[in-house]
Amino acid sequence: MKKVFLSLAVVAVLTVVSCKKADAAATENVDSTAVAVDSAAAVVDSAAVTVDSAAAKVDSAAAKVEEAAKEVKK
């Protein structure tokens, strides 16, 4: 009877240890994925700033063209 309990205890310990190792590996993968998502978000943010500055340049150019068109009509 002692051997049965000892065997069950060994199996339980091995199961717990193997599950902890699997959880640790999964956590590391999630962390690296989070870093990749954060860096991608930073790239998108910088692209948005570039688009905003380009839009501002287009707006100012459009205003200049409209002013020039008004001058030509006079």
C-alpha positions in Angstrom: 0.0 0.0 0.0 2.9 2.4 0.8 4.3 1.7 -2.7 1.0 2.7 -4.3 0.9 6.0 -2.4 4.5 6.7 -3.2 4.0 6.0 -6.9 1.0 8.3 -7.0 3.0 11.0 -5.2 5.8 10.7 -7.7 3.4 10.9 -10.6 1.7 14.0 -9.1 5.0 15.7 -8.5 6.1 15.1 -12.1 2.8 16.4 -13.4 3.1 19.6 -11.4 6.7 20.2 -12.5 6.0 19.6 -16.1 3.0 21.9 -16.1 5.0 24.7 -14.5 7.6 24.4 -17.2 4.9 24.5 -19.9 3.4 27.6 -18.3 6.7 29.3 -18.1 7.4 28.7 -21.8 3.9 30.0 -22.8 4.5 33.1 -20.7 7.8 33.9 -22.4 6.1 33.6 -25.8 3.3 35.9 -24.8 5.8 38.5 -23.5 7.7 38.5 -26.8 4.5 38.9 -28.7 3.5 41.8 -26.5 6.8 43.5 -27.3 6.3 43.0 -31.1 2.8 44.5 -30.8 4.1 47.5 -28.9 6.8 48.1 -31.5 4.3 47.8 -34.3 2.0 50.3 -32.5 5.0 52.7 -32.2 5.5 52.4 -36.0 1.9 53.1 -36.7 2.0 56.1 -34.4 5.0 57.5 -36.2 3.3 56.9 -39.6 0.2 58.7 -38.3 2.4 61.7 -37.4 4.0 61.7 -40.9 0.6 61.5 -42.5 -0.7 64.4 -40.3 2.3 66.6 -41.2 1.8 65.8 -44.9 -1.9 66.6 -44.7 -0.9 70.0 -43.1 1.4 70.7 -46.0 -1.3 69.8 -48.5 -3.8 72.1 -46.7 -1.4 75.0 -46.7 -0.6 74.4 -50.4 -4.3 74.3 -51.2 -4.8 77.6 -49.4 -1.9 79.2 -51.4 -3.4 77.9 -54.7 -6.8 79.3 -53.7 -5.2 82.7 -52.9 -3.4 82.6 -56.3 -6.6 81.7 -58.1 -8.4 84.7 -56.4 -5.5 87.0 -57.5 -5.8 85.8 -61.1 -9.5 86.4 -61.2 -9.1 90.0 -60.1 
